[in-house]
């Protein structure tokens, strides 16, 4: 009894030290994948939720930036149907027709904790002027001057919605009115689910396959070790394929598998080379999943239709420029673009052709300013930010954009030469502009005036297209 070795004792108990090691290693792998999957899923859901909420806020703030507070603040019930009232209403309707929002409307505070509709862009069942608005936390925040999105949906006679509100200021800096947008609660929850399911698949697959590996590592150590290697290879391949399909090539490379030494006893410990091969596979899988997380973050900043930056990327850029302004080292120019006749194109040729023109406009603008400096902030609205550019360079770029648009129309005659882009330009002025928004407002106003001139010059053609 005294002469029995530790390996003899392990044999008699039915588990060699190698088997114990593999079981411990497999259990560690299972726990690691469960934790990693949970972290990935949580980060993905958080990123998508932030992206959707930021998109909601961007629509309300962009719409609010187009409204003249001095004009809107003076609207009364008698103004309903007037030219100025109809013009503002048409601008809000453009947002409702070209974005995922359910409703967009203008409200005004009419006493303590009392808010009423000023206008409603819903074409089917609009609220009446002066009709009471359901009060939410975001609406109260907007009434105090801060744009905000509601954390929870609210129920009213039109349905169950998440809402975002942004104040509109007049020339005196007072709040003239508030722009509100409603997103269907089911749409919001579905967006979160759709963008999270791919990460959930990877995480669940990783946990399930790892659990399968843990259950099969018993019996003959050489056979089980071969099965373990096979299962890990399958897991690595599945993760690689999923990551490749969803995130593109992540640079995954299979490690070389070490062969066991001849004559190795089934009860002896695994060689260092064997353990290193397993570790290499695990490290490679974790690298692939990390690459996918990075891709999800990048995808959250890219407009799916055009490939340029989306509103999330745009807001991040403006925050950096605001910081640069505060530090006194900002130098940039802003160009705002809006596609003319897009409604006619959608009505005449269908939304697929409309999307084709939107992609074409994005490609032309990105060709001048670069995709990293171009952002789509609405259905047919784009912004380009040029840091360090001169007035001559901007003028040359905009002229080049007109030439590129002419070539595009020449090559796409089936669209009746429809691609036309109204442009507005503004430069940051040190000491005058305290925030990026003030520069944007000038550029947006310049674009709007350009669009008015364009439609005035093409009034007959414009009427024929309607």
N, C-alpha and C positions, 0 to 999 in steps of 0.2 A: 504494500500500500504506500509505503514511504517513497518508493522508487517511481511512482507514477508522475509523469510530467504534466505541465499545465495543458498541453495539447491533448494528452490522453483524457484528462478530466473534461475538456471541452467536447471531445469526441463522444464520450459517454453521456454527456448531457444533451447531445443531438445538435449542438451548434458549435462550429469552429469559430476561432477569432475572426476569420475572414467574413463568415456569415454575419457575425455580430456587427462587424464594421460596416458591411454593406447595408444591413437593416438600419443601423444608426444613420448612415449617410443618406439612405432613401427617406427616412423620416425627416431629416433636416431639409432635404430637397423639397418635400411636400410642404412643410411649414413655410419655407422660403417662398415658394411659388404662390401659396395662399396669401401671404402678406404682400408680396409684390403685386399680385393681381388686384388685391383690395386697394392698394395705393394707386395703381394705374387707373382703376375704374373711378376712384374718388377724384383724382386729378382731372381726368377727362370730363367727368360730369361737371366739375367746378368750372373748367375752362369753357365748356359749351354753354353753361348757364350764364356765365359772365358775358360771353359773346352775344347771346340772344338778348339779354337785358340791355347791353350797350347799344345793340342795333335799334332796340325800341327807343332808347333815349336819344339816339342820333337822329331818328326820323322826326321826333318832336322838336328837337333843337334846330334842325335844318329848316323845318317848316316855319318855326318861329322867326328864324333869321330873315325869311322872305316877306314877313308881314310888317308894314309900316305902323308902328304903335300910335303915331299921331292921328292916322286915319282910322284905324280899327278902334281906338279908344273912344271915338266919338260916335260910333254907330248906335242908332236907335231903331226901334221897330219900324219907323217910317222909312228908314234907309233900305229895308229889305227889298231887293229887286232893282236897286239903283245901280248905275254903272260901276262905281267904286266898290260897292258891296259885292256885286257879281264877279268883279275881277279877283278879289281876295278869295271868294268862294271857289273860283275855277282853279286857283293855285293849290288850295287844299284838296280839291277833287283829284288833281294830278297825282298827289301822293297816294290817295286811296286807290287809284287805278293802277299804280305801278309798283306798289310794295305789298307786303303781306299783312298790312294792318286791316282791321275790320271796320273801324270808324275813325274819322279825324274831324275835330270840331273846335270851335272857339268859345270860351266861357269868360265870364267876368264876375268878380266878387261884388255882390250886391247886399252888403251888410255883414254883420258878424256871423260867421259860419253859415253863410247863404250865398250860393253861387248859381248863376243862370246861364243858359245858352245864349250866345250871340249869333252863331251860325253853325250849321251842321252839314257836312258834305255828303251825307248818306243820300243817294239818289232815290231810294224807295220809301223810306220812312223817317225823314229828318225830324229832329226835335224843333219845336216852335221857338221863336225868339222870346226870351224871358222865361222859358220853361226851366224848372229847378233841376240842378245837377246833383247826382249822388256824391257826397263828400267822402274823400279818401285821404290817407296820410300824404300821398304824393301831391294831391291837389292843394292841400294846406301848405306844403313846402314850397310849391310853385308860387302860391299867393304871397309868400315871404321873400321871393326872389331866387329860389334854388330849384333847378330842374331835377326831377326825381322820378323813379319808377316804383310802383307799388310792389311790396314784397308778397302780398297775397291777392288773389283775384277777388273782385267785387261783383255782386249780382244786382242788376237793375232790370227794367222792363224790356231791354233789348238783348239781354243774355248775361253770360258769366265771363268777365274779362279781366286781364291784367292791363293796367293803364299807365301811361307815361305822360307827364305834364311839364311844360316849359313856359316861363313867363315871357311876355313881350313888353319891352320898355318903350316909353315915348321919349321925345327929345329932352325932357326934363329929368329923365332917369326914373320916372315913376312907372309902376306896373300898369299898363293900359289894358291888357287882357292876358289870357292864358290859352296856349294851344294844347289840346289833349288828343292822344291817340289811344285806341283800344285794340288789344290783341286778344283773340279768342283763347280762353284758358285751355281748351283742348288742343289747339294748335301749339301753344307754348309747351305744354307737357309732351306733345308728340315730338316736337323738335328736340327736346332734351333726350327723349328715349331713342330716337333715330340715330343721333350722333354718339350715343353711348353704347349702342348695342354691339358695334364692331369690337370695341375694347373689351366688353363683357365676354364676347365669344373667345377672344384670345385668352383672357384670364381663366374662364371656365374650362377651356380645352387644356390649358396648362395644368390646372389642378386635377382634372379628371385623369389625364394621362399619367401624371406623377403618382396619383393614388393607385392606378393600375400597376405601375412599376413597383410600388411598395408591396402590393399583394402577391406579385408573382416571384419576388426574390425569396424563394425558399427551396429546400431540396438540394439537388446536386449543384454545387457552387459554380462549376465551370459552365454548365448549361444555363443556370440562372444568370450568371454574369454575362453570357452571350445575349440572353434575352433582354437584360438590363441595357446593354449597349444598343441593341436593336430598337428598343422602345425609346431610348434617349435620342437616337438618330431620327426616329419618326417624329418625335416631339420637336426636335430642332428643325426638321423639314417643314412641319406644319406651321410653326411660328414664322419661319422664313417666308413661306408662301403667303401667309396672311399679311405679314408686314410688307412684303413686296407688292401684293395686290392693293393694299390700302395706302402705303406710304412710299412706294417706289423702292428702288434698290438701296439697301442699307449696308452693302459691303460685307455681307455674311460669308464666311469661309469655313468649311468643315475642317476640324483638326484631324491630323493623322492618327489612326488607331494603332496603339502599340500591341504587338503580338506577345503572348505569354512565353516564358522560357520553356524549352523542352524539358520534360520530366518533372514539371512543377506538380507538387502534391495537392490534391483537392482540398486538403485541410490547412494548407499554409496561407499566410497573408498574401493579399494581392500585391503585385509589384508596384513600385513608385510610378513606373511608366503608365500602368493601367489606371491608377488613381489620377494621374495628370491628364490622361485622355478624357476621363469623366469630367474633371474640373474644367477642362478646356471647352467641352460641349456646353456645360452650364454657363460659363462666362460668355460664350458666343450667343446663347439664347437670351441672356440678360442684356447683352449689347444690342441685339435685334429689337427687343421690346423697348429699350431706352430710345433707340432711333425712331421707333414708331411714336413714342410720346412727343419727341421733338417735332415730328411731322404733324401730329395733331395740333400742336401749338402754332405751327406755321400755317396749317390749313385754316385755322380760326382767324387768320389775318388776311386771307386771300379771297377775293370775290370769285365765286364758283363759275359765273357766266363768262367773265372777261379775263380772269387771271391777273388783274391788277389788284392793288390793295383795297380792302373793304373798309367799312366805317370803323371797325375796331382798330385796324392799322392806322387809319387817319387820325383817330382821337389820340392814339399813342404818340403820333408824330407831332400833333399840335401841343400836347403836354410838354414834349421836349423843347419845342420852340418857345413856349411860354417861359420855361425855365431859362432858356438862353436869353430871352428878353429881360428877365429879372436880373440876370448876371451881367447884362450889358454887352454881350458879344453876339447878338443876333444880326443876321444879314440874309434876307430872303425876299422872294417875290412870289405872289400867288396868282394863279390863273384859274378861272372858273369857266366851265364849259356846259352847254345844254344843247341837246340834239333837237333840231327843228323838224317839224312835220312827223314826229314819231307816231302820233295818234292816227294820222292818215295811213301811215304804213301798216300799223296793226290792223286797222279796219279794212284796208284794201287788200293786203296780201297775207294777213295772219300774223300771230305773235312770233312764229318761228322766223319769219323774215325780219320782224322787229328786233328780235334777239340778234340776228345776223348783223344788222346795222349797228346795234349797241356794241357788239364785239369789234366791228370794223372801226367805230369811233375810238374805242379803247386802245386798239392797236395803233392807230394813227397818233393819238396823244402820247401813248407810251413810247412810240418811236421817236418823238421829239424830246420828251422830258425824262424818259426812262421809266420802266415798270415800277421801280422802287420809289419813284416820286409821283406816281399817278394813282388816284383813288376814285372809286365809284361810290358816291354817297347817296344816290337815289336811283330811281328807275332809269333816267337818261341824263343824270347830272354827274359830272366828273370834276375833280380838282387836281391841279398839278402844283407842286411846291418846288421851287428852284432856289436852293441856298447858294449864295455867293454869285449868282448870275447878274449880269449888267442889263441895263435897259435895252442896249443894242442887241444883246444875245436873246433876250425875250422877244423883241420885235422880229428878229430873224426867225426864231422858232415858231412864232405864230404865223408868219408868212409861209414858212415851210409846211405848216399844218394845212393851210388853205390849198397849197399846191398838191399835197398828198390826198386831200379830200377830192380834188378835181380828178386826180388819177383814179381814185377809188370809184367814182361815179362813172368814169369812162370804161372801167373794167366790169362794172355791174349795171349795165344798161337795163337789165330786167327790173330793176328797182326804180326806174323812171328818174334816175339822177337825184334820188331823195336825200342822200347824206349831206346835211348842212349843219354846221355847228356854230352857235352863238358863243362869243367869247367875252370874258371880262378880265381885267388885269389890275393889280394893285401892288405897290411896293411897301415894305416895312419902313417906317420913318422913325428913327431913334428920337426919344423924347416926346413923341406924339402918340405912338401906338404902345399902349401898356400891355395889351394881350394880342394873341394871334387873331382873335375874333374880330377885332376892329379892322385888321387888314383884310380878312375874309369878307367882311360886310361891304367894304368899298369895291372889292373885286366882284362880288355878287351883284351889287347895284350896277356896276359897269356892264356886266353880262346882261342883266335884265334890260337896260337901256339899249344895248346892242340887239337884243331879241325883239324889242318893240320896233326899232328902226327896220330890222329885217322884215318883219311881218307887214310893216307899213309899205315898204318898197315892193313886197311881193303879195300885196293884198288880193289882187285878182287870182293869182295862182294859188294863194292860200285858201280862198273861198272855194275854188274848184276842187281842192283836195279834201275839204271838209265833208 
